[in-house]
Amino acid sequence: MQLWLEAMEQRLYGQKLNIRLLLTAMLAGGHVLLEGVPGLGKTKMARTIAGLSGGEYRRVQFTPDLMPSDITGSVIFNMKDNEFTTIQGPVFTNILLADEINRSGPKTQAALLEAMEERQVTIQGNTHPLPDPFFVIATQNPVEYEGTYPLPEAQLDRFLFKLVLDYPNEEAEQHILRTHKPFIEEREHPLIPVMTTERITQLQRRLSQVVIEESLIAYVTTIIRNTRASKRVQLGASPRAGIAILMASKAWAMIEGRSYVTPDDIKLVARPALRHRLLLTPQAELEGGTSDQIIQDTLASIPVPR
């Protein structure tokens, strides 16, 4: 696993925390929403994790005219064989990049709901299981709102993490410029996998062996319930958010080489696991409040188990 991490960090310099959180989400069996302005490497991050993981990778560019069948697939009549044939869509893959997911309408966005939650899709009344592992990385631009369709709460809740990519610091940006390679060189030297889908599936199953004490389960419960009690929050975190924190903290502990969860693991994964699940009150938004700030205040107000 360490080789997997190092290979990712070499190709995505300056994004160490987000890389680890991305791999955490994958091991926890969740999905990730990447938010950042153009040019920060969101697509490259998805391509890199796919190339190093040895799984099948597909990319869907979401546009206003994209239809649900363009994602899930459809049934056509094969005149040669005189029978109906199911054409599988790009969702039948190990890693799916839903690029600019908020540029398609609600109907198309909803096509991913069943796939993300139940790991299956229904085409013309027939259910088809998706490959294992199945990992969705969706991207969205926080600046351009014209011509976009905000993701509904039900869709956002399907994402384990929302990761916010920011500009790299000066040292990292200089390193990026110094080591940049033309696209043709990257195409001529494809990534060599350092992981397999079978190994990823094994690691996902090992999560049940990571120990979390009862006091930490109570700690997670208190965090979730306190978000609902906040006067600045109109809609607090759901029980699924608590499960997300629980699974993510176990995966983070595994990446750190531990078989047990610590309070610091929970505090670290709480922000990306909750920031997209809280709906602030209009008053809080007018005052410039953010989900991250509320999460930070919530964590600071709760005694940490010892």
C-alpha positions in Angstrom: 0.0 0.0 0.0 2.9 2.3 0.7 4.1 1.9 -2.9 0.6 2.9 -4.0 0.7 6.1 -2.0 4.2 7.1 -3.0 3.4 6.6 -6.7 0.4 8.8 -6.4 2.3 11.5 -4.5 5.1 11.6 -7.1 2.6 12.3 -9.9 0.4 14.7 -8.0 2.8 16.9 -6.2 1.4 19.2 -3.4 -1.8 17.2 -2.9 -0.6 14.8 -0.2 -3.7 15.1 2.0 -6.2 14.9 -0.8 -4.4 11.9 -2.3 -4.6 10.0 1.0 -8.3 11.0 1.5 -9.0 9.8 -2.1 -7.5 6.4 -1.4 -9.2 6.4 2.0 -12.6 6.8 0.3 -11.8 4.0 -2.2 -10.8 1.6 0.5 -13.9 2.5 2.5 -16.1 1.6 -0.6 -17.3 5.2 -1.0 -17.3 7.8 -3.7 -15.7 11.3 -3.9 -16.8 14.7 -5.1 -13.9 16.8 -6.2 -14.4 20.6 -6.2 -11.9 23.1 -7.6 -11.3 25.7 -10.2 -10.1 24.5 -13.7 -6.4 23.5 -13.9 -5.8 22.1 -10.5 -5.5 18.5 -11.7 -8.9 17.0 -10.8 -9.0 14.9 -14.0 -5.3 13.9 -13.7 -6.0 12.7 -10.2 -8.7 10.4 -11.4 -6.6 9.1 -14.3 -3.6 8.5 -12.0 -5.4 6.5 -9.4 -7.0 4.4 -12.2 -3.7 3.8 -13.9 -1.9 2.8 -10.8 -4.7 0.6 -9.5 -4.8 -1.6 -12.5 -8.6 -1.3 -12.9 -10.7 -0.3 -15.9 -11.3 3.4 -16.1 -13.9 5.4 -18.0 -14.7 9.1 -18.2 -18.1 10.7 -18.9 -18.2 14.4 -19.8 -21.5 15.6 -18.3 -23.4 18.1 -20.6 -26.9 19.5 -20.6 -28.0 17.1 -23.4 -26.6 13.9 -21.8 -29.2 11.2 -21.3 -29.5 8.6 -18.5 -29.0 5.8 -21.0 -25.7 7.4 -22.1 -24.4 6.5 -18.6 -26.2 3.2 -17.7 -26.7 1.7 -21.2 -29.7 0.7 -23.3 -31.3 -2.2 -25.0 -31.3 -2.4 -28.8 -32.8 -4.9 -31.3 -30.1 -6.9 -33.1 -31.6 -7.6 -36.5 -28.8 -10.0 -37.4 -29.6 -12.3 -34.5 -33.2 -11.3 -34.3 -33.1 -10.6 -30.6 -32.7 -7.8 -28.1 -29.1 -7.0 -26.9 -28.1 -5.0 -23.9 -25.5 -2.4 -24.5 -23.6 -1.6 -21.3 -22.9 2.1 -20.6 -19.6 3.6 -19.3 -20.8 3.0 -15.7 -19.7 -0.6 -16.1 -16.2 0.0 -15.0 -14.0 0.0 -11.9 -13.3 3.8 -11.7 -15.7 6.2 -13.3 -14.9 9.9 -13.7 -18.1 12.0 -13.8 -16.6 15.2 -15.1 -18.5 18.4 -14.4 -21.4 16.4 -13.0 -23.4 19.5 -12.3 -23.7 20.4 -16.0 -26.3 17.7 -16.6 -30.0 17.9 -15.5 -31.5 16.1 -12.5 -32.7 13.2 -14.5 -29.2 12.3 -15.7 -27.7 12.9 -12.3 -30.2 10.6 -10.8 -29.0 7.8 -13.1 -26.0 7.5 -10.9 -28.0 7.1 -7.6 -28.7 3.4 -7.9 -25.2 2.7 -9.2 -23.5 4.5 -6.4 -25.6 3.2 -3.6 -26.5 -0.4 -4.7 -23.6 -1.1 -7.1 -26.1 -2.1 -9.8 -28.1 -0.5 -12.6 -31.5 -1.3 -14.0 -31.8 -1.3 -17.8 -35.3 -1.9 -19.3 -36.4 -3.6 -16.1 -33.4 -5.9 -15.8 -30.8 -5.5 -13.0 -27.2 -5.7 -13.8 -24.4 -5.8 -11.1 -21.4 -3.5 -11.5 -17.8 -4.6 -11.4 -16.0 -4.8 -8.0 -14.5 -2.5 -6.9 -16.7 0.4 -8.2 -15.5 3.9 -7.5 -17.0 7.2 -8.7 -15.0 10.4 -8.8 -17.2 13.3 -9.7 -15.9 16.8 -10.4 -17.5 20.2 -10.3 -16.4 23.8 -10.7 -17.3 26.1 -7.8 -17.1 29.3 -9.9 -19.3 28.9 -12.9 -23.0 28.6 -11.9 -24.5 29.6 -15.2 -25.8 26.5 -17.0 -25.4 24.2 -14.1 -27.8 22.1 -12.0 -26.9 22.0 -8.3 -26.7 18.4 -7.0 -29.7 17.6 -4.7 -29.2 16.5 -1.1 -30.0 12.8 -2.1 -27.2 12.8 -4.6 -24.7 14.6 -2.4 -25.4 12.1 0.4 -24.1 9.3 -1.9 -20.6 10.7 -1.8 -18.4 9.6 1.1 -16.2 12.7 0.8 -16.2 16.1 -0.7 -12.6 17.2 -1.3 -11.9 20.8 -2.1 -8.7 21.3 -4.2 -7.0 24.6 -3.6 -4.0 26.3 -5.4 -0.6 24.7 -4.5 1.9 26.6 -2.5 4.8 28.4 -4.2 7.2 25.5 -3.7 4.8 22.9 -5.1 3.9 25.1 -8.1 7.5 25.6 -9.0 8.0 21.8 -8.8 5.0 21.3 -11.1 6.4 23.7 -13.7 9.9 22.2 -13.4 8.7 18.5 -13.9 5.9 19.1 -16.4 5.9 16.7 -19.3 4.1 17.2 -22.7 1.0 15.2 -23.2 2.6 13.1 -26.0 5.3 11.9 -23.6 2.7 10.9 -21.0 0.9 9.0 -23.7 4.0 7.2 -24.8 4.9 6.2 -21.2 1.6 4.9 -19.6 1.4 4.4 -15.9 2.5 1.0 -14.6 0.0 -0.5 -12.1 1.3 -1.0 -8.6 -2.0 -2.4 -7.3 -4.7 -4.8 -8.5 -8.4 -4.7 -8.2 -8.3 -8.0 -6.4 -6.0 -6.5 -3.8 -8.2 -3.5 -3.4 -11.2 -5.7 -2.8 -9.2 -7.7 -0.2 -8.2 -4.5 1.6 -11.9 -3.3 1.6 -12.9 -6.6 3.3 -10.2 -6.2 5.9 -11.9 -3.0 7.2 -14.0 -5.1 9.5 -10.9 -6.2 11.3 -9.9 -2.6 12.2 -11.0 -2.0 15.8 -13.0 1.0 17.0 -13.8 1.3 20.7 -17.3 2.0 22.0 -16.2 5.4 23.3 -15.3 6.4 19.8 -18.6 5.2 18.4 -20.2 7.4 21.0 -17.9 10.3 19.9 -19.0 9.9 16.3 -22.7 9.8 17.4 -22.3 13.0 19.4 -20.7 14.8 16.4 -23.5 13.9 14.1 -26.3 14.8 16.6 -24.6 18.1 17.4 -24.7 19.2 13.8 -28.5 18.8 13.9 -28.8 20.8 17.1 -26.8 23.8 15.7 -28.8 26.9 15.1 -26.8 27.7 12.1 -27.8 24.4 10.4 -31.1 23.9 8.7 -30.4 20.3 7.8 -27.9 18.3 9.9 -26.0 15.1 9.1 -27.9 11.9 8.7 -27.1 8.5 10.2 -25.4 7.7 6.8 -22.9 10.5 7.6 -22.0 8.7 10.8 -21.4 5.5 8.9 -19.3 7.4 6.5 -17.1 8.8 9.3 -16.8 5.3 10.8 -15.8 3.6 7.6 -13.5 6.4 6.6 -11.7 6.5 9.9 -11.1 2.7 9.7 -9.7 3.1 6.2 -7.5 6.0 7.2 -6.1 3.9 10.1 -5.4 1.1 7.7 -3.4 3.5 5.4 -1.5 4.6 8.4 -0.6 1.0 9.2 -2.8 0.6 12.3 -5.4 -1.9 13.2 -7.3 0.5 15.5 -9.0 3.9 15.1 -7.9 6.9 17.2 -9.9 10.2 17.9 -7.5 12.0 15.5 -8.6 9.7 12.7 -12.2 10.7 13.3 -11.4 14.4 13.5 -9.4 14.3 10.3 -12.1 12.6 8.2 -15.0 14.4 9.7 -14.7 17.6 7.6 -14.6 15.9 4.1 -17.3 13.5 5.2 -19.7 16.2 6.5 -19.1 19.4 4.6 -21.5 18.5 1.7 -24.1 17.1 4.0 -24.9 20.2 6.0 -27.5 22.7 4.8 -26.9 26.0 6.4 -29.7 28.5 7.4 -30.1 31.6 5.2 -28.9 33.7 8.2 -25.7 31.7 8.6 -25.0 32.1 4.8 -25.6 35.8 4.9 -23.1 36.1 7.8 -20.5 34.3 5.7 -20.6 31.0 7.6 -19.4 27.8 5.9 -19.9 24.1 6.6 -16.2 23.7 7.3 -16.4 26.4 10.0 -19.4 24.8 11.6 -17.8 21.3 11.6 -14.7 22.8 13.2 -16.7 24.5 15.9 -18.6 21.3 16.5 -15.5 19.3 16.9 -14.0 21.9 19.3 -17.1 21.8 21.5 -17.0 18.0 22.1 -14.6 16.4 24.6 -12.3 14.0 23.0 -12.4 10.4 24.4 -9.2 9.3 26.1 
